[in-house]
Amino acid sequence: MSKYDIIVLGSGPGGYVTAIRASQLGFKTAVIEKESLGGVCLNWGCIPTKALLKSAQVFEYLKHAEDYGLKVKDAEHDFDAVVKRSRGVADGMSNGVKFLMKKNKIDVIEGFGKVKPGKKVEVDGKEYAADHIIIATGARSRELPSLPQDGKKVIGYRQAMTLDKQPKKMIVVGSGAIGVEFAYFYNSMGTEVTIVEFMPKIVPVEDDEVSKQLERSFKKSGIKIMTSAEVTSVDTSGKGVKATVKTKKGEEVLEADIVLSAVGIKSNIEDIGLEDVGIVVDRDKILVNDYYQTNIPGYYAIGDVTPGQALAHVASAEGILCVEKIAGHNVEALDYGNIPGCTYCSPEVASVGLTEAQAKEQGIEVKIGKFPFSASGKASAGGNKDGFVKVIFDAKYGEWLGCHMIGAGVTDMIAEAVLGRKLETTGHEVLKAVHPHPTMSEAVMEAVADAYDEVIHL
C-alpha cells in the first residue's frame, strides 16, 4: 500500500492548489481525480465560460464598430468555432495543471476515490494511506424536481458550453452568476433569451442598485426578464420545450428550444465513503471547523463541499490555510465577510462586504458614495459608460463596510476594496491614495469622495 503524508481527493481549484501548497511545505502528496485535472472550474466552469464570454464581447464590438469610427461589413459568428476555442482554452489550462503536478512532484492517481476508516482512500479497488486526507470533491449543477435535466432540452451549465447547435430561443432559470453569464453570452450570439428568477430581483445577492442597473442593461440589450416567477413544470414532448411559469399575475407558458437550469449547485458528497468513516454532514455540506478539520481526526474538507461560499478562490484559500495549519503554521481563520464575488456578464458585476440594506439592518449609521461611469473619462473613451461604483462606510469610525461595482472591467477592480478592507483602511486613506488618470479605477476614489462630500467630477 502506497503511503503519503497528504492525499487530496479532487483536483479542482481547491484540490490542486492544496496539493501544491502541501508539496511546497515538504509533504509527500498525492491528488486523486476521476476526470480531468483542474476539476469543474478549469474544464467546465470559470475558465471556459470566460472564453465564451470574451467571444461574445468581441462580437459585440464588431456589431458596434461604427461607434468607434470603424466599418465592419456584415459581422458574423461561427458558433462551433466559438465553442471549439473555449474547449481549447480549457484543455490548455488542464495541461498547465499537469505540468504543475510534475513540477511539484505530486503523484496523480486517476480514478474515483472513496475515503475509508483508518486514514485510507480507495481508488477503483486499490488502497492508499495518508496521515491527512483532504476532501475537495466540489459540486455539480443542482436539479429541481419541477425541472429535471435531460441534457438535451433541459440542460445544466456543462451542456450549455458545448451545444452542437445554437438555439433560437432559450429560457434561463435562475439569475445568479451562472444564469446571467450564459444569458449574456447567448443573447450576444443572437439567441432570444428569457430569464426566470424566483426572487424579486436578478443577481439577488447583490446590492439593490446593482441589480436594478444590470436589469436595465440586460433589457436594453434585448433580454427578457421575469422576476418573482417560478417554473412549475416543463413539457419536452414536442419539438421544443414548453415551460409553465407561475407569476404574481398568474400562469404563463413560455416556448423555447432549450431551458438552461441555473438554480445553484449540489455538493459532490455521495458515494465517497463519508458514512463509513463517520464524517458529520449537514444536508449536503461537510461540517468543518475554522481549519477545515472534520469531526474525525486526520480527515479534512474544503471548497464547495463545505458551508462557505462556493467560489473557486474561496476553495483555494481554504486549502492553503488547511495545509499550513497541518504544517504547524500560526494561521488566521478565513474572513468570509471579505470574500469578493464576481460575475462576468456585460456589464460585469463585482462586490465585497455588506450591501447598503445589510448595513442598515445591522443598525449601522452609514455614509454612501456613488460614482457613475458616465462621468468617467476612461469609460467614455472606451464606450462603456453603463454602471457605477458604490461604497459604504461606517459613519462613526470610517470603516469600509462594502463596495459594489457594475461596469466594464470591475471584476479586476474589486481587489482594491478587498485589500483595503483587509488592511482596515478608512475612507480618508482611500481618498488620499492617488489613483492614475484616466482609468476606470478612479471611480473608486471618486465614489469615496462622494461619501465624504468631496467629489470633484460630479
C-alpha positions as CSV (number, residue, x, y, z in Angstrom):
1,M,0.0,0.0,0.0
2,S,1.4,3.4,-1.0
3,K,1.7,5.8,1.9
4,Y,1.6,9.6,1.7
5,D,1.7,12.5,4.2
6,I,-1.3,14.1,2.4
7,I,-3.9,12.8,-0.1
8,V,-6.2,15.3,-1.7
9,L,-9.5,13.9,-3.1
10,G,-10.3,16.1,-6.1
11,S,-8.2,18.4,-8.3
12,G,-10.3,21.5,-8.8
13,P,-9.1,24.9,-7.8
14,G,-9.4,23.8,-4.2
15,G,-7.7,20.4,-4.6
16,Y,-4.8,21.1,-6.9
17,V,-3.8,24.4,-5.1
18,T,-4.0,22.5,-1.8
19,A,-1.7,19.8,-3.2
20,I,0.8,22.3,-4.5
21,R,1.0,24.1,-1.2
22,A,1.3,20.8,0.7
23,S,4.3,19.8,-1.6
24,Q,5.9,23.2,-1.0
25,L,5.7,22.6,2.7
26,G,7.6,19.3,2.3
27,F,4.7,16.9,2.5
28,K,4.7,13.8,0.3
29,T,1.5,14.4,-1.6
30,A,-1.0,12.7,-4.0
31,V,-4.1,14.0,-5.7
32,I,-7.0,11.8,-6.8
33,E,-9.1,12.8,-9.9
34,K,-11.8,10.9,-11.7
35,E,-11.9,13.2,-14.8
36,S,-9.6,16.0,-15.9
37,L,-7.1,17.8,-13.7
38,G,-8.4,21.2,-12.8
39,G,-11.9,20.0,-12.0
40,V,-15.1,21.8,-13.0
41,C,-13.5,25.2,-12.7
42,L,-10.8,24.8,-15.3
43,N,-12.7,22.3,-17.6
44,W,-16.4,23.3,-17.3
45,G,-16.7,26.4,-15.2
46,C,-14.6,29.5,-14.6
47,I,-12.2,29.3,-17.5
48,P,-14.1,28.0,-20.5
49,T,-17.1,30.3,-19.7
50,K,-14.8,33.3,-19.7
51,A,-13.6,32.2,-23.1
52,L,-17.2,32.1,-24.4
53,L,-17.9,35.5,-22.8
54,K,-14.8,37.0,-24.5
55,S,-16.0,35.8,-27.9
56,A,-19.4,37.4,-27.2
57,Q,-17.7,40.6,-26.1
58,V,-15.6,40.8,-29.3
59,F,-18.7,40.1,-31.4
60,E,-20.5,42.9,-29.7
61,Y,-17.6,45.2,-30.5
62,L,-17.8,44.2,-34.2
63,K,-21.5,44.8,-34.3
64,H,-20.9,48.3,-32.9
65,A,-17.8,49.1,-34.8
66,E,-19.3,52.3,-36.2
67,D,-19.5,53.7,-32.7
68,Y,-15.7,53.7,-32.8
69,G,-15.4,55.2,-36.2
70,L,-14.7,51.9,-37.8
71,K,-16.5,49.9,-40.6
72,V,-17.1,46.2,-40.5
73,K,-19.2,44.7,-43.1
74,D,-21.7,42.0,-42.0
75,A,-20.1,40.8,-38.8
76,E,-20.9,37.1,-38.4
77,H,-20.1,34.5,-35.8
78,D,-19.3,30.8,-36.1
79,F,-20.9,29.2,-33.1
80,D,-19.0,25.9,-33.5
81,A,-15.7,27.8,-33.7
82,V,-16.6,29.8,-30.6
83,V,-17.3,26.6,-28.6
84,K,-14.1,25.0,-30.0
85,R,-12.0,28.0,-28.9
86,S,-13.5,27.7,-25.4
87,R,-12.7,24.0,-25.2
88,G,-9.1,24.7,-26.4
89,V,-8.6,27.2,-23.6
90,A,-9.9,24.7,-21.1
91,D,-7.6,22.0,-22.4
92,G,-4.6,24.3,-22.2
93,M,-5.3,25.1,-18.6
94,S,-5.8,21.5,-17.6
95,N,-2.4,20.7,-19.3
96,G,-1.0,23.5,-17.2
97,V,-2.1,21.8,-14.0
98,K,-0.5,18.5,-15.2
99,F,2.8,20.5,-15.6
100,L,2.4,21.9,-12.1
101,M,1.8,18.4,-10.6
102,K,5.0,17.2,-12.2
103,K,6.9,20.3,-11.2
104,N,5.9,19.9,-7.6
105,K,6.4,16.1,-7.5
106,I,2.8,15.4,-6.8
107,D,1.5,11.9,-7.6
108,V,-1.7,12.0,-9.7
109,I,-3.9,9.0,-9.0
110,E,-6.6,8.6,-11.7
111,G,-10.0,7.2,-10.7
112,F,-12.9,7.6,-8.3
113,G,-11.8,8.0,-4.7
114,K,-13.6,6.9,-1.6
115,V,-12.4,7.7,2.0
116,K,-12.1,4.8,4.4
117,P,-11.6,4.4,8.1
118,G,-8.0,4.3,9.3
119,K,-6.9,7.2,7.2
120,K,-7.1,5.3,3.9
121,V,-8.5,6.1,0.5
122,E,-9.7,3.5,-2.0
123,V,-9.4,4.3,-5.7
124,D,-11.1,1.8,-8.0
125,G,-10.3,-1.1,-5.7
126,K,-6.7,-0.1,-4.7
127,E,-6.0,1.4,-1.3
128,Y,-3.7,4.3,-0.4
129,A,-2.8,5.5,3.1
130,A,-2.1,9.0,4.4
131,D,-1.6,10.9,7.7
132,H,-4.0,13.6,6.4
133,I,-6.9,13.2,3.9
134,I,-8.4,16.3,2.4
135,I,-11.8,16.1,0.6
136,A,-12.2,18.6,-2.2
137,T,-14.7,16.9,-4.5
138,G,-16.6,20.1,-5.5
139,A,-20.1,20.4,-6.8
140,R,-22.4,20.0,-9.8
141,S,-25.5,21.6,-11.2
142,R,-28.5,21.4,-8.8
143,E,-31.7,19.8,-10.2
144,L,-35.1,21.0,-9.2
145,P,-38.0,18.4,-9.0
146,S,-40.0,20.6,-11.4
147,L,-37.1,21.0,-13.8
148,P,-35.4,17.6,-14.3
149,Q,-32.4,17.8,-16.7
150,D,-32.3,15.5,-19.7
151,G,-29.1,17.0,-21.1
152,K,-30.9,17.8,-24.4
153,K,-33.8,20.2,-23.9
154,V,-33.4,20.9,-20.2
155,I,-29.7,21.4,-19.6
156,G,-27.2,22.4,-17.0
157,Y,-24.0,24.5,-17.4
158,R,-21.9,21.7,-18.9
159,Q,-24.2,21.2,-21.8
160,A,-24.6,25.0,-22.2
161,M,-20.9,25.2,-23.1
162,T,-20.9,22.6,-25.8
163,L,-24.2,22.7,-27.6
164,D,-24.0,21.3,-31.2
165,K,-26.3,24.0,-32.4
166,Q,-27.1,27.5,-31.2
167,P,-30.7,27.7,-30.0
168,K,-33.0,30.4,-31.4
169,K,-34.9,30.7,-28.1
170,M,-33.6,29.9,-24.6
171,I,-35.1,30.2,-21.2
172,V,-32.6,30.6,-18.3
173,V,-34.0,29.6,-14.9
174,G,-32.0,31.4,-12.2
175,S,-30.1,34.7,-12.3
176,G,-27.1,34.0,-10.2
177,A,-23.7,34.3,-11.8
178,I,-24.1,31.2,-14.0
179,G,-27.5,32.3,-15.2
180,V,-26.7,35.8,-16.1
181,E,-23.4,34.9,-17.7
182,F,-25.0,32.4,-20.1
183,A,-27.9,34.8,-20.7
184,Y,-25.5,37.5,-21.8
185,F,-23.5,35.0,-24.0
186,Y,-26.4,33.5,-25.9
187,N,-28.2,36.9,-26.3
188,S,-25.0,38.4,-27.7
189,M,-24.8,35.5,-30.2
190,G,-28.3,36.2,-31.3
191,T,-30.4,33.8,-29.2
192,E,-33.7,35.2,-27.9
193,V,-33.2,34.9,-24.1
194,T,-35.7,35.0,-21.2
195,I,-34.5,34.9,-17.6
196,V,-36.9,33.5,-15.0
197,E,-35.9,34.4,-11.4
198,F,-37.8,33.2,-8.3
199,M,-36.6,36.2,-6.2
200,P,-37.9,39.8,-6.7
201,K,-34.6,40.9,-8.4
202,I,-31.9,39.4,-10.6
203,V,-28.5,38.7,-9.1
204,P,-30.3,38.6,-5.8
205,V,-27.2,38.5,-3.5
206,E,-26.1,41.9,-4.9
207,D,-26.8,45.4,-3.7
208,D,-30.3,46.6,-4.9
209,E,-28.9,49.3,-7.1
210,V,-26.5,46.9,-8.8
211,S,-29.4,44.5,-9.6
212,K,-31.5,47.4,-11.0
213,Q,-28.7,48.6,-13.2
214,L,-28.0,45.1,-14.6
215,E,-31.7,44.6,-15.3
216,R,-31.8,47.9,-17.2
217,S,-28.6,47.0,-19.2
218,F,-30.0,43.5,-20.0
219,K,-33.4,44.7,-21.1
220,K,-31.6,47.3,-23.3
221,S,-29.7,44.5,-25.0
222,G,-33.0,42.6,-25.6
223,I,-33.0,40.0,-22.7
224,K,-36.5,39.5,-21.3
225,I,-36.6,39.3,-17.5
226,M,-39.3,37.7,-15.3
227,T,-38.7,38.2,-11.5
228,S,-40.8,36.8,-8.7
229,A,-41.5,34.0,-11.1
230,E,-41.2,30.2,-10.8
231,V,-41.0,27.4,-13.4
232,T,-43.5,24.9,-12.1
233,S,-43.3,22.3,-15.0
234,V,-41.7,21.7,-18.4
235,D,-43.1,19.8,-21.3
236,T,-40.4,18.4,-23.6
237,S,-42.7,16.1,-25.6
238,G,-42.8,18.4,-28.7
239,K,-40.1,19.7,-30.9
240,G,-39.0,22.3,-28.3
241,V,-39.8,23.0,-24.7
242,K,-42.9,24.5,-23.1
243,A,-42.3,25.9,-19.6
244,T,-45.1,26.8,-17.3
245,V,-44.2,29.8,-15.3
246,K,-46.1,30.9,-12.2
247,T,-46.1,34.7,-11.7
248,K,-47.9,37.2,-9.5
249,K,-50.3,37.8,-12.3
250,G,-51.0,34.1,-12.9
251,E,-49.5,31.3,-15.0
252,E,-47.8,31.8,-18.3
253,V,-46.5,29.3,-20.8
254,L,-43.1,30.1,-22.5
255,E,-41.9,28.3,-25.5
256,A,-38.2,27.8,-26.4
257,D,-35.7,25.4,-27.9
258,I,-33.8,24.8,-24.7
259,V,-34.2,25.5,-21.0
260,L,-31.0,26.2,-19.0
261,S,-31.3,25.3,-15.3
262,A,-29.0,27.6,-13.4
263,V,-30.6,27.3,-9.9
264,G,-27.4,26.6,-7.9
265,I,-25.1,23.7,-7.2
266,K,-25.2,20.4,-5.3
267,S,-22.1,19.2,-3.4
268,N,-20.5,16.0,-4.6
269,I,-20.5,14.0,-1.3
270,E,-22.4,10.9,-2.4
271,D,-20.6,7.5,-2.5
272,I,-17.3,8.9,-1.3
273,G,-17.3,7.0,2.0
274,L,-18.3,9.7,4.4
275,E,-20.8,7.4,6.2
276,D,-18.2,4.6,6.6
277,V,-15.7,7.0,8.2
278,G,-18.4,8.7,10.3
279,I,-17.8,12.2,9.0
280,V,-20.7,14.5,10.0
281,V,-22.7,16.1,7.2
282,D,-25.5,18.7,7.4
283,R,-27.7,18.4,4.4
284,D,-25.2,18.3,1.5
285,K,-22.3,20.0,3.3
286,I,-19.5,18.5,5.3
287,L,-19.1,20.2,8.7
288,V,-15.7,21.6,9.5
289,N,-14.0,23.9,12.0
290,D,-12.1,27.1,11.2
291,Y,-9.1,25.0,9.9
292,Y,-11.3,22.6,7.8
293,Q,-10.9,19.6,10.2
294,T,-14.0,17.3,10.2
295,N,-15.2,15.6,13.3
296,I,-12.8,12.7,12.5
297,P,-9.1,13.3,13.2
298,G,-7.0,13.2,10.0
299,Y,-9.9,14.0,7.7
300,Y,-10.5,17.5,6.3
301,A,-12.8,19.1,3.7
302,I,-12.5,22.3,1.7
303,G,-14.3,24.1,-1.1
304,D,-17.9,23.6,-2.3
305,V,-18.5,20.5,-0.1
306,T,-18.3,22.8,3.0
307,P,-20.7,25.5,4.1
308,G,-18.6,28.5,2.9
309,Q,-19.2,30.4,-0.4
310,A,-19.0,28.1,-3.4
311,L,-16.3,30.1,-5.2
312,A,-13.0,28.9,-6.8
313,H,-10.9,31.5,-4.9
314,V,-12.5,30.5,-1.6
315,A,-11.6,26.8,-2.2
316,S,-8.0,27.7,-3.0
317,A,-7.7,29.9,0.1
318,E,-9.3,27.3,2.3
319,G,-6.9,24.6,1.0
320,I,-3.8,26.7,1.6
321,L,-4.9,27.6,5.1
322,C,-5.7,23.9,5.8
323,V,-2.3,22.5,4.9
324,E,-0.5,25.4,6.6
325,K,-2.3,24.6,9.8
326,I,-1.3,20.9,9.3
327,A,2.3,22.1,8.9
328,G,2.1,23.9,12.3
329,H,2.0,27.4,11.0
330,N,0.2,30.1,13.0
331,V,-2.7,30.7,10.6
332,E,-5.6,33.1,10.8
333,A,-9.1,31.9,10.1
334,L,-10.5,33.0,6.8
335,D,-12.7,36.1,6.9
336,Y,-15.8,35.1,5.0
337,G,-17.1,38.7,5.2
338,N,-14.3,39.9,3.0
339,I,-14.7,37.5,0.0
340,P,-15.2,39.2,-3.3
341,G,-17.9,38.0,-5.6
342,C,-17.5,38.4,-9.4
343,T,-20.0,37.9,-12.3
344,Y,-18.6,38.2,-15.8
345,C,-21.6,39.1,-17.9
346,S,-21.5,42.5,-19.6
347,P,-21.6,44.8,-17.8
348,E,-19.6,42.9,-15.2
349,V,-20.6,42.8,-11.5
350,A,-18.2,42.7,-8.5
351,S,-18.8,43.2,-4.8
352,V,-17.4,42.6,-1.4
353,G,-18.7,43.2,2.1
354,L,-22.1,44.5,3.2
355,T,-24.8,45.8,0.9
356,E,-26.5,49.1,1.9
357,A,-29.5,47.1,3.1
358,Q,-27.5,44.7,5.2
359,A,-25.6,47.5,6.9
360,K,-28.8,49.3,7.8
361,E,-30.4,46.1,9.0
362,Q,-27.5,45.8,11.4
363,G,-28.3,49.3,12.7
364,I,-25.1,50.9,11.4
365,E,-25.1,54.6,10.5
366,V,-23.6,54.7,7.1
367,K,-22.0,57.1,4.6
368,I,-22.8,56.1,1.0
369,G,-20.8,57.2,-2.0
370,K,-21.5,56.5,-5.7
371,F,-19.8,57.4,-8.9
372,P,-21.3,56.7,-12.3
373,F,-19.1,55.5,-15.2
374,S,-21.0,58.1,-17.3
375,A,-18.8,60.7,-15.6
376,S,-15.6,58.7,-16.2
377,G,-13.2,59.9,-18.9
378,K,-11.8,56.3,-19.4
379,A,-15.3,54.8,-19.6
380,S,-16.4,57.4,-22.2
381,A,-13.3,56.8,-24.3
382,G,-13.9,53.1,-24.2
383,G,-17.5,53.3,-25.0
384,N,-18.5,51.6,-21.7
385,K,-20.5,54.1,-19.7
386,D,-23.1,51.8,-18.2
387,G,-22.6,51.2,-14.4
388,F,-21.1,52.7,-11.3
389,V,-19.0,52.2,-8.2
390,K,-20.8,52.3,-4.8
391,V,-19.1,52.4,-1.5
392,I,-20.4,52.0,2.0
393,F,-18.6,53.3,5.1
394,D,-19.4,53.3,8.8
395,A,-20.2,57.0,9.5
396,K,-18.8,56.8,13.0
397,Y,-15.5,55.0,12.6
398,G,-14.8,55.3,8.9
399,E,-14.6,51.5,8.4
400,W,-15.1,50.4,4.8
401,L,-18.1,48.2,5.1
402,G,-18.8,47.3,1.5
403,C,-18.0,48.1,-2.2
404,H,-20.3,47.3,-5.1
405,M,-19.5,47.8,-8.8
406,I,-21.1,47.2,-12.1
407,G,-19.5,48.1,-15.4
408,A,-16.7,47.2,-17.7
409,G,-13.7,45.6,-16.1
410,V,-14.9,45.9,-12.5
411,T,-14.0,42.2,-11.7
412,D,-10.4,43.4,-11.9
413,M,-11.1,46.5,-9.8
414,I,-12.7,44.9,-6.8
415,A,-9.4,43.7,-5.4
416,E,-8.6,47.3,-4.2
417,A,-11.6,47.1,-1.9
418,V,-10.8,43.6,-0.7
419,L,-7.2,44.7,0.2
420,G,-8.3,48.0,1.7
421,R,-10.8,46.2,4.0
422,K,-8.2,43.6,4.9
423,L,-5.8,46.4,6.0
424,E,-8.6,48.1,7.8
425,T,-8.2,51.3,5.8
426,T,-10.6,54.3,6.2
427,G,-12.4,56.3,3.7
428,H,-9.9,59.2,4.0
429,E,-7.0,56.9,3.4
430,V,-8.5,55.7,0.2
431,L,-9.3,59.3,-0.8
432,K,-5.7,60.4,-0.3
433,A,-4.3,57.4,-2.2
434,V,-3.6,58.9,-5.7
435,H,-5.3,56.9,-8.4
436,P,-4.0,57.0,-12.0
437,H,-5.8,59.1,-14.7
438,P,-7.5,58.1,-16.9
439,T,-8.6,54.8,-15.5
440,M,-11.8,53.0,-14.6
441,S,-10.3,52.6,-11.1
442,E,-10.6,56.4,-10.5
443,A,-14.3,55.7,-9.9
444,V,-13.4,54.0,-6.6
445,M,-11.6,57.2,-5.4
446,E,-14.5,59.4,-6.7
447,A,-17.1,57.2,-5.0
448,V,-15.3,57.5,-1.7
449,A,-15.0,61.3,-2.2
450,D,-18.8,61.4,-2.8
451,A,-19.4,59.6,0.5
452,Y,-17.4,62.4,2.2
453,D,-18.9,65.3,0.2
454,E,-15.6,65.9,-1.6
455,V,-16.3,64.6,-5.0
456,I,-14.7,66.6,-7.9
457,H,-16.2,65.2,-11.1
458,L,-19.9,65.1,-10.3
